[in-house]
Amino acid sequence: MDLTYYLSTYGYLALFIGTFLEGETILIIAGFAAFNGHLSLPLCILAAFFGSFAGDQTAFYVGRYNKRFLETRLKKWECRIERVHRLLEKHQVLVLVSFRFFYGFRNITPFAVGTSNISPLRFFLLNGIGAGVWAVSFGLGGYYLGDVLERFLQEAKWWVAGGLFGVIMLIWLIKTLRNRVRPPAC
């Protein structure tokens, strides 16, 4: 059995679980796999939609019914939860539909919304719209990125691709280290 077998057999389940927990990277990889014919793009988008939707609904209800857990155990989220609440006061619909697209808010927002007075039905509907837009955007993005990468790698030398990857990893490492050194501010 090879990687193609595992990808085509368990790819959608892995995509569902990955998008339930986080999402962007695994969906882009799944879109790339769909470009290469290992997965179906519509099924990737559907699995990502359901995974993201279910994960955020779960987080919403954890926030709704376990506020004390969030307050006592997750002190590091306190500033971000306050920021989400301020954003919700001004731009509720926009925040609820688009939070998946903002790194740093994607994971915390459904918990924070659960601690607010937003109705479960309202979150359900806007979460569904947001999950749909997100799944289509990143699924298609991964698919078309596969086309661009394939063309680039056919024309470029591997050392160029490796150098580009190295630069991206260096930027990521610097940003990660900076964020760990800075004290959190509300």
Secondary structure, DSSP 4 states (H G I P E B T S, - for coil): --HHHHHHHHHHHHHHHHHHH--HHHHHHHHHHHHTTSS-HHHHHHHHHHHHHHHHHHHHHHHHH-HHHHHHH-GGGHHHHHHHHHHHHHHHHHHHHHGGGSTTTTTTHHHHHHTSS--HHHHHHHHHHHHHHHHHHHHHHHHHHHHHHHHHHHHS-HHHHHHHHHHHHHHHHHHHHHHHHSPP--
